[in-house]
């Protein structure tokens, strides 16, 4: 017995919805990238709170320079512990985000940025790195979802691989031997704060946002 035109149309419509509806549904990795990027912003905020509230307790400003700027009015000294085969790429006393921002500006504009532009570029690079690292975490944890513990482990891995190894190897900050134990501990604490904030945000967003 032949199907009526209306029934055939309904069946065809149902098949199309099944096929293209499933195809248009975002993959877990794609969804994880978006959630991770949003979580990266939360983690970056948490890192900023660590530097403001907890870092001075670990290393009071009077005990030495912070990880961002020298504490005295004297000009910062050159890096005497360079481990990069490229040599020192950052200016004296310049952090990695400021160095990246300045280098990109000089490459595009063919001139040296002023103090306010340097600060804005450093902040932009800082947030961009937080967002990008968060997106990577979201993609890696897309199958099982993020959580504060795995986020903290991820933050510690970033500290070890990037802050302690890759960045100095690229010459974007002073070598590890130029900082004392408290400075290294503060950097670890900042990255742990980032990771825990990231993991908590990804865990929450993964349960709140629709698939």
PyMOL commands that set and color helices and strands:
alter all, ss='L'
color gray80, all
select helices_A, chain A and resi 5-24+28-58+61-63+96-109+115-140+148-169+176-178+181-208
alter helices_A, ss='H'
color red, helices_A
deselect
rebuild
show_as cartoon
